């Protein structure tokens, strides 16, 4: 039973039960979570600024029903609203995880602005990297192939920012179930490809410095085939939820779509665990490959050969190491969230917890240009000079 008063709302309201008093973080948050499970937007029914929640034995709320009583709103009208909402809402809205610590309208708009900032900057930064590598001859082929593909994968990571940005601005997902599936496949294709290309770059650095006899036999065609294999691997992971292993659904935040992290049946849990274990293994192997390459190029007996590349072998190792760290910071929260959600079997999560991982991933996409700029004067000159040809190293 819902009771309202004219007093100021106190964040330390209490829910009274037959077994005692349970402190609620927020009356408004509790109502939002309860009505979301019934596919009802509580803001469209009644503004809840000042309220007390008192649960009596046998009351609808205590018995687990979502038929709450509102002043001036009958339980029948709520039931009718629930029925019509379920009929018109996509299936994933019925299984949305419970969220605590709801964002205000201002906070949702703040997140939307961040999505647009990270999206635009990510597309521009990686487009510049693509243009520079393809037109300016930064690295002699085939060394440039993996860098070109990494930049393109980062563009895919942020390319869906209008979907998440506009939905955050409105405080709800506004592109329907088809838009949810499309957004999931597009963003996860880039998200799966980006760390995989970084691993491949670490492997390339290892072969170039430790297994030169193998590296010299690998042609441009070989590296393009490797890049194609990475893309096929990423696309396979991205479409598996469409085919039935895991699923794309509205995230707990209610403003974005992604993998169903908080479902704990074998179908969903196995996907999350296999994906997390695979990419954690790739990350550890990348560290080992890069450490071996670094120990070689740091040796005083190694002399740098003059080339037409903008970067020395040592600089390329440090650039790849920087990529690895950016990927760890950008995608680490997703990995941690996946392991944590499956180990704890939690079904509710705070709004901040579900908002940070995608923001970290989107933000990281625009940082991959920084190691290039730090390592090469030519890259910095290319930003100022635009399409003006830049003199190569001799």
NORSUL-V390223 format. One line per field, one symbol per residue. phi: phi as a letter, one per 40 degrees, with the letter a starting at -180 (. if undefined). psi: psi as a letter, one per 40 degrees, with the letter a starting at -180 (. if undefined). Layout:
# NORSUL-V390223
phi: ???
psi: ???
This chain:
# NORSUL-V390223
phi: .bbbbbcccbcbcbbcbcbibbcbcacccccdccccccgbccccbacbbbabbbbbdgcdcccgcccccbcgbcccccccccccccccccdcccbcccbbgdccccccccccccdccccccccccccccdccccbbgcbcccccccccccccccccdbccccccccccccgacbbgcccccccccccccccccdccccdcccccccccbbbccccccccdcccccccccccccccccccdccchcgacaccccgbabacccccbcddcccccccccccccccccccccccccccccccccccbcccbcccbcccccccccccdcccccccbddcccccccccccfcbbacccccccdcccccccccccccdccccbcccccccccgccdbcccb
psi: hhhiieiihhefiihhieeahhhhdhdddddddddddefhhddedhhgdhihhhhiheidddeeiegihihehidddddddddddddeiidddeehiihifiiidddddddddddddddddddddddddddddddefdihiededddddddddddddededddddddddeeiheeaddddddddddddddddddddddddddddddddddfddddeehidddddddddddddddddddedddeehaihihiddeeiiaigdeheiddddddddddddddddddddddddddddddddeheehhhhhieieiiddddddddddddddddddeddddddddddddefieiiidddedddddddddddeeedddddddhddddddddebehihhii.
